Amino acid sequence: MENKKEFNANEKRVFAKGWCFAKIFFMFFIGCIIGTYYEEILNFVRTGVWESRQGIIYGPFNPIYGFGFAGFALLLGKNNDTRPWWKTYIYSCLIGGIAEFSLSWIGEVLFHANSWDYSNMPLNIGGRTTIPFMLFWGIGGLLFMRFIYPFLSKLIEMIPYKVGKIILPILVVFMALDMFVSYTALFRQGQRLNGRPPLTFLGEIYDQVYTDEFLSEVYANMHHDDIGVDPD
């Protein structure tokens, strides 16, 4: 009888209900996938070449879009139904611009690499983002919060409670490890291109497994700076 009651209780419980970590993480996970295929399809339409646009090594995941989805959900998910549309638009402009600028700066500082440079575009901010792009971020954020977020929110809540509780920690650990390996491999590549030998056995493994040729296929649109600089 007790097991039956517990089963009925779990059946009534809704996974990732409301504004919570599980909801925000799945927004991140879904955004990573959507962003990758969006970039690849867009590049194919422009150039006729299908090129990798994933942001981490294992899987079709682009964390830039994932963080975008999660950032909007985290910062704007509460009171989404009652907030005036123009506030959502302004907040989205700022969130998109700050995120794009920050990710560009982090990539340059940590990996001596960049995937975009807007220096030749009008109203750019340090070449890392532009005012027009921020305005488009605002439109994207407004559409996302008004239409996509409610749809994805309901879709995520449709995951059976017990299934969600099992796959959530698995996906969190997988994504954390994937991002750690990917970004440390890029960091090691930056050192390698500047003539710095590996300091640990891990660096030696990275030099053998995550070669420049391998990483150039994964990060096809990434360009490195400071190559050949004396490590001293």
N, C-alpha and C positions, 0 to 999 in steps of 0.2 A: 504493500500500500504506500509506504514512504517513497519507494523508488518511482511509483507512478505519479505521486504528487510532485517529486523533483523533476520528472520528465515534463509534466504539464507546465511547471513553472518556467523551465528553460524554453519551452515552446512559445510562451507568451513574451519572453524577453526579446528586446530588439537590439541587434548588434549595432554598435557605433551610433547609438541614438543621440541626436542633438549635436552639440558642439563639444568634441572630445578628441583625445589623442588619436584613437583609432580612426575617426572620420578624417582628421587632418592627414594622417599617414597615408591612408588609401587615396586621398586627393593627390598627395605627392607621387605615389606609385603610378596612378593612372596618368597623371600629367607627364611623367617621365616617358611613358610609352607613346602617348599622343604627340608629344613634342618631337620625338625622334622621327616618326613617320611623316609628320607635317614638314619637317625640315628636308627629309629625303625626297618627298614628293615635289616640294617646291623647287628644290635644286634640279630635279629631273626635268621639270617643266621648263626651267630656265636654260639648262645646258644640254639636255638630252642624255646626261650621264647619271647613272644611279651610284651615289657615293654615300659612304657611311656618315651619319650625323649623330651617332650615339656618343654620350658623354662619359660613359664608363665602359670598362673592357668587356664585361660579361653581361650580355643581354641588350635588348633594344631600349636602353634607358638614357634619357637626356635629363640630368638633374636640374639644369637651368629651368626647364619648363616645370619639372616637378616641384622645385622650390617656389616657382611662380604660383602654381595652383595651391600649394600648401600655404604660401604667404598670404594670398588673398583669403583663403579659408580661415587662417589663424587670425588675421587682423580685421577681416570684414565679415566673418561668418556670423558673429553675434549681432543681433538686431538687423540682420540683412533684410528682413521683411518690412521693417518700419523706417529704415534710414532713407532720407531723401536721395533721389538718384544723383543729384549734382555733387553731393558729398562723396558718394561712392566713386564717381568719376574723378574727382580731385585726389582722393586717397589713392586710387589706382594709378594715376599719373605719377605720384610720388613714389609709391611702392615699386613700380616698374623701373623708373629711372634710377632709384637708389640701388635696386638689385643689380641692374645691368652695369652700373658704374662700379659697384663693389666687387662683382665677380670678375670683371675685367682687371681691376687692380690686384686682386688676389692671385689671378693667373699669372700676371706679369711678375709679381714679387716672389711667389713661391716656385713657379715653374719656368720663369723667363720665357713665357710664351703668351700668345694672344690669338683668339679666334675671330676677333673683329676689331676694326679700327675706323672710326668715323671722323678722323682728323680733317678730311677733305669735304665734309658735309657741312652745310650751314647750321648755325646755332648749336654746334656741338659743345659738349662739356668735357674738356680734356681728352677728346677723341674716344671717350668710353661710352657715351650716350649722347643723345641730341634732344632738344626741346620737341621737334616734330615727332620723334619716336616716343617720347614721354606722353604726348597727346594721344598717340595710337595705343599706348599701354593703357591709358585711361578708358578708351573705347573698349579695348579688349577686356579690361577688368570689369567694366560696367556690364557688358554682355555676359561675361562669365558669371558674375554674381546674380544677375537677374534671371538667367536661363539655364546655364550649364551647371552651376553649383547646386541649385535645387534638384535638378535631374540626377546628377551624380550622387547627391546626398541620399535620395530615395533608393537609388540603385544599390549603394553600399549597405543601407539598412535592410535590404532584402536578403543579404547573406545570412544563412542560418546561424543562430547564436553560437552553437557549439563549434561549427566549422570556422567561424570567424575567430573565435578564441584560440583555435589551434594554428591557423595560418598566419595570424597577425605577428606573433613573435618570430616565426620562421622567416617571414618576409623582412621584418625589421633587421634581424641578424644578417640575412643574406645581403641586403642593400648596404648595411654598414660595412661588411667585409669587402664587398665589391667596390665600394667607393674608396675604402682605405687602400686596397691593392692598386686600384687605378691611379689614385693621386700620388701615392708613394712611387709608383712606376714612372709617372711623369716627372716627379721631383728628381728621381735618380737619372732620368734621361737628360734633364737640364744640367746636372752635374757632369754627366758623361760627355755631353757635347762641348763642355767647357774644359775638358781634359782632366777632370777630377777622378781619381781612382776610387773604387768602393771602399768604404771604411769598415764594413761588416760583411759577414757571409751572406746576409740578406741582399746586400747590394750586388754581390757576385752572382747570386741566383737571378736577380732582376736583369742583369746584363746578358744573361744567357737566354732567359725566357721572354722578357719584354724588350726585344731588340728595337732599334730605330725603325727598321722596316715594318715590324709588326705594329708598332704604335702609329706609324704614318698611315697605315690602312684603317685603323680604328678611328684616329683623329685626322681625317683627311684634310680638313680646312684649318688646321692649327699651324701657326708659324712661330718659329723660335727666334728670340733676340739674344744678343750678347754671345753668339757662338764664337768660340775661339779666344775668349777673353782669358788672360793669364789668371789662374786660380789664386795666385798670390797678390 
